[in-house]
Amino acid sequence: MNDVKRIARLQQMRTPFYLYDMELLARTLDEVSALSARYGIEVHYAVKANPEERILRSIAARGFGADCVSGNEVKCALGNGFPAGRIVFAGVGKTDEEIETAVRSGIFSINCESLPEMKVIDEIASGLGLRARVSARVNPDIDAHTHKYITTGLDENKFGISRYDFDALIKLIRESKSLDFNGLHIHVGSQITDVEQVFSLECERVNEIVSYFENQGIEIENIDLGGGLGIDYLEPDKHPVADFGTWFKTISSHLHVRPGVKVHVEPGRSLVAQCGTLCTRVLYVKPGREKTFLIVDAGMNDLIRPALYGAYHRIDNLSAALRDGSDGNMKKYDVVGPVCESSDTWGEGRELPESFRGDLMAIRSAGAYGQAMASRYNLRDFAKAYYTDNI
Ligand code: LLP
């Protein structure tokens, strides 16, 4: 992002907009492809992180599968090059219509989150005269050491089937009319940075669960360990590609994989976060009594993570790079958006080069759960997306 010509070009564009670095995306996918082949782990991209067509098509072209959480995501994945045989579908509240879409499409696995849902899938598949491949999403009761809104594997969370229900689940699988049992699914949370600690525990828990099922005569052919690999929001330039190596290595050294069993993962954030930047312009420099505000034209409707989770996104002043020697003159600012909520704040007390009306700012690491969670709150327009390979 320090290429002078590129910044000058971006400065002429209407803000706010998302900019995707397609070269970084390709580099990330290269690394994941190589590791996936080396460790024999199948990758299903979590579409919810960013369902933009260009992103989906780039990922599908690598032969990765898709992890979906709604009927529309399943349709979107199918429409953008993901084969049905590589699509998995999770979610605690699948509607009958969504289940029917999944069964008719013949996707790889419906990751079922409760016993009542399992019964409904069986009934719907029977009614259609089709068979449904289902996996059981199990709740391992593991702390992912992440923000409480994005931790999913604790007993108190709504996700997955509790170990107290395993016997009833096994009975249901045996008695079902139209279900083909595919295996186990587990996902403990997102933005996990204690990678070795959390994922080794997850694998050990899965080993116990697999043994429990096998002792009851139920074979586990697929183990899907979900997503969750964290990224470096503080220093995106230092770590543009997440630490997939440690993730895959931890899995392969802690998970007992019997011959013939396939292992799957569902990364979302780690594939796309660092390649996305939300570009915004300084509208006003507003000196307050206590602090100076930089009011920019991107708001919480464009990227809700700071307002919703108190998430940190690095902010760079791109225009300052074009001004000679401006880096020497650092100032402290509260960078805020235009939306009528105090939580519409990008960062407090941020050290930035002295900034002026019209400066182009980059809100970094915005490729995951940015555009995907955007809204039109305050009737603001959606920010457009541009791609570095065609601007
Ligand atoms: N698989 C399942 C079943 C999931 O629920 C999720 C994310 C993923 C995979 C992908 O996880 P990732 O690799 O992206 O961590 N909006 C929040 C994140 C919510 C994550 C929800 N589930 C955020 O902006 O931090």
Residues whose N, C-alpha, C, O or C-beta is under 5 A from the ligand:
A	BS01	LLP	A46 A49 A90 I150 H187 G189 S190 Q191 G226 G227 G228 L229 E266 P267 G268 R269 S270 R305 Y369
